[in-house]
Amino acid sequence: MFALFKKELSVFFNSIIGYIVILVFLIVNSLFMWVFPGEFNILDSGYANIDTLFIIAPWVFLFLVPAVSMRLFADEKKSGTIELLMTRPISDIKVVFSKYLAGLSLVLFSLLPSLVYFFSVYMLGSPVGNIDTGGTWGSFIGLFFLASVYVSIGVFASSLTQNQIIAFILAMLISFIFYIGFDSVSAFFSSNAMEGILLNFGINEHYRSMSRGVIDLRDLAYFVSVVAVFIFATKMVLESRKW
């Protein structure tokens, strides 16, 4: 399992893919936070926070994560190496999990440099350190879990087809539905109970909850459960080739 994880991770960083993902993520967020004038600009807002990162990053990941994960299984299918891969002495679930962890690691590598934003605002605050540290770290954790769901969806979408473009579109569409789709649909219901149920199905409700700095076990259980569902679904798709 570790050998496969290492192989997938090396594919990202032995090519330009991994570096492009990290650079695009940092550049887009930096432009909104420091360059483009407006409410998202930290210097214009006058407040010592990096909320802009946590507002923009989920939308950036909505495109970047599917772009990274689209090749994980689709490329194997197109090149015909999927059968060779699945005959290795490793279970299907371990193959899926190895590819998932490789994609998740790339997301983590893109998040780590963004800590510079936190330390910059920390030092720029008046007085120094005048920033909601608890809320900020909660938002970072929430963003990581949000991206982990995107990666699991991307791996699932990639297992459905050998066409990387189709895998990209499917992953982006499903991720969009989970991120904001349930919120939008809930607005059409007058029943508070139904609205609450739909909101809890979506990522955004749990992401906002963690952004307050309180790590609730219910939010963690939600993210872990969604990831588990898509990993299991990917395993089922791969096993269907034997039916």
N, C-alpha and C positions, 0 to 999 in steps of 0.2 A: 504493500500500500504506500509506504513512504517513498519507494523508488518511483512509483507512478506520479505521486504528488510532486516530487523533485523534478521529474521530467516535464510535467506541465508547467511548473513555475519557471523552469529554465527556458521553455519556449517563449514565455512572455518577455523575459529579460535578455535572451540571446538575440531577439529581434527588436525592432523598434516599437512594438506594440505596447509593452509595459511602460516605457518612458513617455510615449505619447499620451497615454491615459493619465499618468501622474501630472504631466505638464499641462494638459488641457484642463484638468480639474483645478489645479492651482491658479492658472492664468485667468480662467473664467471667473472664479470666485474673487480673485484679487482685483480684477477690473471693476466688479460691482462694489466691492468693499472700499477701494481706495481711489479709483480713477473716475468712474462715471458719476456725475453729480446727481443728487436726488436723495430720496429718503433712505436708500440702502447704503449710501456712502457714510462711513463711520465719522469722518471729519466734519461732514455737513450736519449730521444728526446731533453731534455734541454729547452723545451718551457713550459711556465706557462699556460697550458690549459688542459681541460679535454675532448678534442675532442674524445678520445678513447671511453669514456662512450657512447657518442652519435652515434658512429659508430657501437659498439658492441651490445648495448642495444636493438635496433630494431630486431636483429637476435635472441637474447636471448628471447625476448618477443614473437617472432614468434613461439617458442616451448612452452613457459610457459603459455601464455594466452589461447591457445587451450586446454592445459592440465587442466587448471582451469575451463574453461567454458564448457567443453564437457559433464559434468554431469548435467548442469542446467536444461535442459528439458529431455534429454535422460534418466536420472535416474528416473524422474517422470513417463515417459512412460513405462519403464521396470517394475517398481514396481506397476504400475496401479493407482498411486495417481494423475495422470494428470487430470482425470475426476473429482475427488474430488476438486482439486485445481481450476479448471475452473468453478465449480458450486458455488464458493464463491461469495459474493456480491461485486465483484470488476471486473472492465472491463478487457478484454484481454490485452489491451495496457498497463494497469497499472501492470498486472502480468509480462509482458515482460520487462517493464521499471524497475520494482523492481529487477528482476534478473540481468538485465544489470548493474544497479547501484551497486549491491553487487559485481559483478566481477570487475567493474571499481574502486571501493573502495580498493579492494585488490591490484590492480595495483598501486594506489596512495600510499598505505602503503609501497609498495616495493620501490617506488621512493624516499620517504622522507629520509630514511637513507643515500641515495646516495649523499645528500647534504654535507655529511662529506667530500667527494672527493673535492667539490668546496672549502670548507673552508681550507682544507689541502693545496691545491695548492695556494690558496690566501695567506696563511701564508708563504709558501715556496718560493714564488716569490721574485725576486730581482729587485727593492725594494718590500717590502710587499704590496700586493694588485695589483701587476702587472699582471692582468688577464683581458680579455675582458668580463667584467661583463654583458654588454648588450647582447652580443652574447650567453653567457652561459645561462642566464635566458631565452632567446628566444629558445635555444635548449631544455631546460627543459620543457618549455611549449609545444614545438613541439613534444617532446617525449611523453608527456602525451596525446596529441591529437592523435598521431599515435597509442598508446596503446588503446585509446578509440575506434578507428575503429576496431582494432583486437578483442576487447571484443564484439562489436556488431556483427562481423562476427562469432565469436564463439557461441554466443547465437543463431544466425540464424542456424548454422550448427547443433547445439544440438537439435533444434526443428524439424529437418528433419528425425531423426532416434532415435531408442531406444538403439542403440549400441554405447557406449561411444568411442570405438576405431575408428569407422567410423566417428563419429562427430569430433574427434580429427584430423583425416587425412583431412577431408573436410575443417575444419577451417584453418588448416595450409596451405593447397593448395590455398584456396581463398585469405588468407592473403598474401601469397607469391606473387600471381599474382598482387594484389593491391600494394604491396610494391616495387617490382622490375620487375614484369612481363611486365608492360606497357613500362617501360624504355627499356627493352630488345627488345620488338617488334618494338618500334619506330626507333631503329637503322637500320631496314631493309627498311625504307622509305626514298627516296631521297627528297621528298617534305618537305620543312620546315614547311609548314602549317599542314600537317598530323602528322609530328613528334611532333610539338607543342601540338596538340590536344591530342595525346596519352600520352605525358608526363604529361599533366594536369589532365588526368584521374588517374594517379598513385599517391600514397602517397608520394613517395620519393621527387618529385619535390617540393611539398608544405612543406615537412619536412625540406628540405635544405633551402628553402626560410626563414622559421621561425628561422633557426639556425644562420642566419646572424644578428639576434637581432631585426629585423623589423617585427612587428606583423601586417601583411596585412589582411584586412577584407576579401579579396578573398580567402586566405588560411584558415581562420577561417570558412568561408562559405562552403568551400570544405569539411572540416572534419565534420562539423555539418550535412551537407547534406548526406554524405555517412553513417554516423551513423543513421540518420533518415530513410534512405532507407532500411537498414538492420533490423532496429527495426520494421518498417512497414511490411517488408517481413516476419518477424517472426510472427507478428500478423496475417497475411494472412494465413500462414501455420497452425497456431493453429485454426483459424476459419474454415479451410477446413475440419476439422473433423466433422463439423455440416452439410456439404453438402451431 
